[in-house]
Amino acid sequence: MEQYWSFYSAGVAIFFFAGIALVLRLILFKRKRRKKEPHLTFKHWNNRFENDFEHLEKEMHAASFLPKEAIKLLKKARKKEEKNEKLEDKKKNVETVTTIREKLKNGLKTEEVLKQHSNCVYVLTFIGSIMASEVEQLRDQISFLLQIAQPADEIVVRLTSPGGAVPQYGLASSQLERLKQAGLRCVVCVDTVAASGGYMMAAVADKIIAAPFAIIGSIGVVAGIPNFHRVLQKNEVDYHLFTAGKYKRTVTPFSEVTEEGKQKLQDDLTAIHEAFKKLIKEGRPDVDIEAIATGEYWLASEAKEKGLVDEIMTSDDYLCSKLDECEIIEIKTEIGQNRLEKIIEGGTTLFRQWTTSRIPGAGEELEDVRQRFR
């Protein structure tokens, strides 16, 4: 027993001092480390597989499944094709130079010429949580695009969101609206889910593309709150709530719920729902808004029949179809982090992926109440 308790005491002491040392080290490291400002990073999609193609070609030459004579014929044909492609490119370049020269002679400014000949597709990714905190990155990315994108360019937003708090997703929707107000074409691609607030964002776009099994819809508003008034009353506990304004608080967890309070809360939800329907009607004027604004959700194939989606396709297929015509540039926001922050962020991301994979509408009540009464 003496040996056991000695070992136990030593172990506790070691862990205690090690914990203190770790905390001190983190505090000192945090003071020394200069906080890096978030910054945008760019990835050019057009040539991202070039090295892989070269490696594959080498492997295929090392163990060819065709006769040598067939390989020679294919190489010869390929060289001819490449020569024709170069001639076509040269012809297009000459035509472009001639066109630009004429426009400049006619007095068109260089900025206007660039606007007409730009061919970029900028790709943004928005994976929304319940409180849509990702909107902070989205607003910076869009502010940047408004300064450099040309009217002939296109903005593609790869959107994933089961919805969440109304004010936050209203702001996210307004960010996409900024693109339209600037005359830029916006396309939203949904690969998995755009429901409730997620669809509120998508409805602003000029075009909505969704994968076949993506979840679309859930156009409704929900609020729920537990009430402990009878529990408090049973245990002779008084709860005093002081407000200035008749409807400052209508339904709370601890006060007695009145019919007038319940009606006021229902009226508030109805008003938000009407604003939601109006936004969708403005973006999708051909939909039967009363038929689709029931809070239901559908697979993309059925949502297309109802007018909620324009085309059934994955975002990868859509972007790949643009590779030959456009320069595709992906924009992301990178935040400087130390190792501990990266571990915490990794755990948060995993939890977020788990929560966003649930069916829209399940478990939203607690989050809505927390936002309402914070």
C-alpha positions in Angstrom: 0.0 0.0 0.0 2.8 2.4 0.8 4.4 1.7 -2.6 1.1 2.1 -4.3 0.4 5.5 -2.7 3.9 6.7 -3.3 3.6 5.8 -7.0 0.2 7.5 -7.1 1.4 10.7 -5.5 4.4 10.8 -7.8 2.2 10.4 -10.8 -0.2 13.1 -9.7 2.7 15.5 -9.0 4.3 14.8 -12.4 1.0 15.5 -14.3 0.3 18.5 -12.2 3.7 20.2 -12.9 3.6 19.1 -16.5 0.2 20.7 -16.9 1.4 24.0 -15.3 4.4 24.0 -17.6 2.3 23.4 -20.7 -0.1 26.2 -19.7 2.8 28.6 -19.1 4.4 27.7 -22.4 1.2 28.3 -24.3 0.7 31.7 -22.6 4.3 32.8 -23.4 4.1 31.4 -26.9 0.8 33.3 -27.5 2.4 36.5 -26.4 5.5 36.1 -28.5 3.6 35.0 -31.6 2.4 37.7 -33.9 -1.1 37.1 -35.0 -1.3 36.6 -38.7 -4.1 38.4 -40.5 -6.4 36.3 -42.7 -5.4 36.5 -46.3 -6.8 35.2 -49.6 -5.1 32.3 -51.5 -5.6 31.4 -55.1 -5.5 28.1 -57.0 -5.5 27.9 -60.8 -7.6 24.9 -61.8 -6.8 24.7 -65.6 -3.4 23.0 -65.3 -3.8 21.2 -61.9 -3.6 17.7 -63.5 -0.7 18.3 -65.9 1.9 16.5 -63.7 -0.4 13.6 -63.2 -1.0 13.2 -66.9 2.7 13.2 -67.5 3.3 10.5 -64.9 0.5 8.4 -66.3 1.9 8.7 -69.8 5.3 7.6 -68.6 3.8 4.5 -66.8 1.8 3.6 -69.9 4.9 3.8 -72.1 6.7 1.6 -69.6 4.1 -1.2 -70.0 2.2 -0.5 -73.2 -0.8 -2.7 -74.1 -0.5 -1.7 -77.8 1.9 -2.9 -80.5 4.8 -0.6 -81.2 3.5 0.1 -84.7 0.2 1.2 -83.3 1.9 3.5 -80.8 3.9 5.1 -83.7 0.7 5.7 -85.6 -0.9 7.3 -82.6 2.1 9.5 -81.9 2.1 10.7 -85.5 -1.6 11.4 -85.5 -1.3 13.2 -82.1 1.5 15.5 -83.5 -0.8 16.4 -86.4 -3.6 17.2 -84.1 -1.4 19.4 -81.9 -0.2 21.2 -85.0 -3.8 21.9 -86.1 -4.6 23.1 -82.5 -1.7 25.5 -82.5 -2.8 26.9 -85.9 -6.4 27.4 -84.6 -5.1 29.1 -81.5 -2.9 31.3 -83.6 -5.8 32.2 -85.8 -7.9 33.1 -82.8 -5.1 35.2 -81.3 -4.8 37.2 -84.6 -8.5 37.8 -84.7 -8.5 39.0 -81.1 -5.6 41.3 -81.7 -7.3 42.7 -84.8 -10.6 43.3 -82.9 -8.8 45.0 -80.0 -6.9 47.2 -82.4 -10.1 48.3 -84.0 -11.7 49.1 -80.7 -8.8 51.2 -79.6 -8.8 53.1 -82.8 -12.5 53.8 -82.3 -11.6 55.5 -79.0 -12.7 52.7 -76.6 -10.8 52.9 -73.3 -8.5 50.1 -72.3 -10.6 49.3 -69.2 -13.7 48.8 -71.4 -11.7 46.5 -73.8 -10.5 44.4 -70.9 -14.1 44.1 -69.6 -15.2 42.7 -72.9 -12.4 40.1 -73.3 -12.0 38.8 -69.8 -12.9 35.1 -69.4 -12.3 34.2 -65.8 -14.5 32.0 -63.5 -13.9 32.6 -59.8 -14.8 29.8 -57.5 -15.9 30.4 -53.9 -16.7 27.7 -51.3 -19.3 28.3 -48.5 -19.9 25.5 -46.0 -22.4 27.1 -43.6 -23.0 26.3 -39.9 -26.1 27.0 -37.9 -24.9 30.5 -37.1 -23.4 31.1 -40.5 -20.1 32.4 -39.0 -18.5 31.7 -42.4 -20.1 34.8 -43.8 -17.2 36.8 -42.5 -14.9 35.1 -45.0 -17.5 35.3 -47.7 -17.9 39.1 -47.4 -14.1 39.6 -47.7 -13.9 37.4 -50.8 -16.8 39.2 -52.5 -15.4 42.6 -51.6 -12.2 41.6 -53.3 -14.0 40.2 -56.4 -16.0 43.4 -56.8 -12.7 45.2 -57.3 -11.1 42.8 -59.8 -13.8 40.9 -61.6 -15.1 42.0 -65.0 -18.7 41.9 -66.3 -17.8 39.0 -68.6 -16.5 37.0 -65.7 -18.5 34.5 -63.7 -18.6 33.8 -59.9 -19.4 30.2 -58.9 -20.3 29.5 -55.3 -20.1 25.9 -54.1 -22.7 26.0 -51.4 -23.4 23.6 -48.6 -25.7 24.5 -45.8 -28.7 23.0 -43.9 -29.8 26.5 -42.8 -29.8 28.2 -39.4 -30.3 31.6 -37.8 -32.3 34.1 -40.0 -30.3 37.3 -39.5 -27.0 35.6 -40.3 -28.3 33.8 -43.4 -30.0 37.0 -44.5 -26.6 38.7 -44.4 -25.0 35.8 -46.4 -27.8 36.2 -49.0 -27.2 39.9 -49.2 -23.5 39.3 -49.9 -24.4 37.3 -53.0 -26.8 40.0 -53.9 -23.9 42.4 -54.1 -22.5 40.4 -57.0 -25.7 40.9 -59.0 -25.9 44.6 -58.2 -22.4 44.9 -59.6 -23.5 43.2 -62.8 -21.6 40.0 -62.2 -23.1 36.6 -63.1 -23.4 34.3 -60.1 -23.9 30.6 -60.3 -24.6 28.5 -57.1 -23.6 24.8 -57.2 -25.1 22.5 -54.5 -23.5 19.1 -54.2 -25.2 17.9 -50.9 -27.6 20.3 -49.2 -29.0 23.8 -49.6 -32.0 24.0 -47.2 -33.7 26.8 -45.4 -31.2 29.6 -45.0 -28.9 27.7 -47.5 -31.6 28.0 -50.1 -32.2 31.6 -49.2 -28.6 32.2 -50.4 -29.0 30.0 -53.5 -32.2 31.8 -54.6 -30.3 35.0 -55.1 -28.1 33.5 -57.8 -28.7 33.8 -61.6 -28.5 30.0 -61.9 -28.8 27.1 -59.5 -27.1 23.8 -60.3 -27.5 20.8 -58.0 -26.2 17.2 -57.8 -29.0 14.6 -58.3 -29.3 13.6 -54.6 -28.7 17.1 -53.1 -31.4 18.2 -50.6 -33.2 21.4 -51.7 -35.9 23.4 -50.0 -37.1 23.5 -46.4 -38.5 27.0 -47.0 -40.0 27.7 -43.6 -39.3 29.2 -40.2 -39.1 27.4 -36.9 -38.8 28.4 -33.2 -39.2 26.3 -30.1 -38.6 26.8 -26.4 -39.1 24.7 -23.3 -41.1 26.3 -20.5 -40.4 25.5 -16.8 -43.0 27.8 -15.3 -45.0 24.9 -13.8 -41.8 23.3 -12.4 -40.9 26.6 -10.7 -44.5 27.0 -9.4 -44.5 23.5 -8.0 -41.3 24.2 -6.1 -42.5 27.6 -4.9 -39.8 29.5 -6.9 -40.7 32.9 -8.2 -39.3 34.3 -11.5 -39.4 38.0 -12.0 -39.0 39.4 -15.5 -38.8 43.2 -16.0 -39.3 44.7 -19.5 -40.0 48.1 -21.0 -42.2 47.6 -24.0 -45.3 45.4 -24.3 -43.7 42.8 -26.6 -40.1 42.9 -25.4 -40.5 39.3 -24.3 -43.4 37.2 -25.4 -42.5 33.5 -24.7 -39.6 32.8 -22.2 -38.4 29.6 -20.5 -39.5 30.6 -17.0 -42.5 33.0 -17.3 -46.1 31.8 -17.7 -47.0 31.6 -21.4 -50.0 33.7 -22.4 -52.2 33.3 -25.5 -51.3 36.9 -26.5 -47.6 36.1 -26.2 -47.9 32.9 -28.3 -49.8 34.8 -30.9 -47.2 37.5 -31.1 -44.4 35.0 -31.5 -46.4 33.2 -34.3 -47.0 36.6 -36.0 -43.2 37.3 -35.9 -42.5 33.9 -37.5 -45.1 34.5 -40.2 -43.6 37.9 -41.0 -40.2 36.3 -41.4 -41.7 33.5 -43.6 -43.4 36.1 -45.8 -40.1 37.9 -46.3 -38.4 34.6 -47.1 -41.0 33.8 -49.7 -40.7 37.3 -51.2 -37.0 36.9 -51.6 -37.4 33.6 -53.4 -40.1 35.0 -55.6 -37.9 37.8 -56.7 -35.1 35.4 -57.6 -37.3 32.6 -59.0 -40.4 34.4 -60.4 -41.7 31.3 -62.2 -42.1 29.1 -59.0 -45.4 28.4 -57.3 -44.3 30.0 -54.1 -47.3 28.8 -52.0 -46.7 25.2 -53.1 -43.0 25.1 -52.3 -42.9 27.3 -49.1 -44.3 24.6 -46.9 -41.1 23.7 -45.0 -40.7 20.5 -47.1 -37.5 19.5 -48.8 -36.8 17.5 -51.9 -34.1 15.8 -53.8 -32.7 18.0 -56.6 -34.3 15.9 -59.4 -37.8 16.7 -57.9 -36.8 20.2 -57.0 -36.0 20.9 -60.6 -39.6 20.0 -61.6 -40.8 22.5 -59.1 -38.5 25.2 -60.4 -36.2 25.4 -57.5 -33.2 24.2 -59.5 -32.1 25.0 -63.1 -29.9 22.1 -63.9 -28.9 18.7 -62.5 -25.1 18.4 -62.4 -22.3 18.2 -59.9 -20.1 21.3 -59.4 -17.1 19.3 -60.7 -18.9 18.6 -64.0 -19.9 22.2 -64.4 -16.4 23.6 -63.7 -14.8 21.0 -65.9 -17.1 22.1 -68.8 -15.6 25.5 -68.4 -11.9 24.5 -68.6 -11.4 24.9 -72.3 -13.1 28.3 -72.5 -12.2 30.0 -69.3 -9.5 30.5 -66.7 -10.8 29.0 -63.5 -9.4 30.4 -60.2 -10.4 29.2 -56.8 -10.3 31.7 -54.0 -10.0 30.7 -50.3 -9.4 32.6 -47.1 -6.4 31.3 -45.1 -6.0 32.0 -41.4 -2.7 31.8 -39.7 -2.8 29.2 -36.8 -0.4 27.5 -34.4 -0.5 23.8 -33.9 -3.0 23.9 -31.0 -5.3 26.1 -33.0 -5.1 23.7 -35.9 -6.0 20.8 -33.7 -9.0 22.6 -32.3 -10.1 23.8 -35.7 -9.8 20.2 -37.0 -12.1 18.9 -34.3 -14.5 21.8 -34.9 -14.6 21.0 -38.6 -15.3 17.3 -38.0 -18.2 18.2 -35.6 -19.6 20.7 -38.2 -19.5 18.1 -40.9 -21.4 15.7 -38.6 -24.1 18.4 -37.8 -24.5 19.5 -41.4 -25.1 15.9 -42.5 -28.3 15.7 -40.5 -31.8 16.1 -42.0 -32.8 19.8 -42.2 -35.2 20.8 -39.4 -34.1 18.3 -36.8 -32.6 19.8 -33.7 -32.9 23.4 -34.8 -35.1 24.6 -32.0 -32.5 24.8 -29.4 -30.2 26.9 -31.6 -33.0 29.3 -32.6 -34.0 29.8 -29.0 -30.4 30.5 -27.9 -30.1 33.2 -30.6 -33.4 34.7 -29.8 -32.8 35.1 -26.1 -29.1 35.8 -25.9 
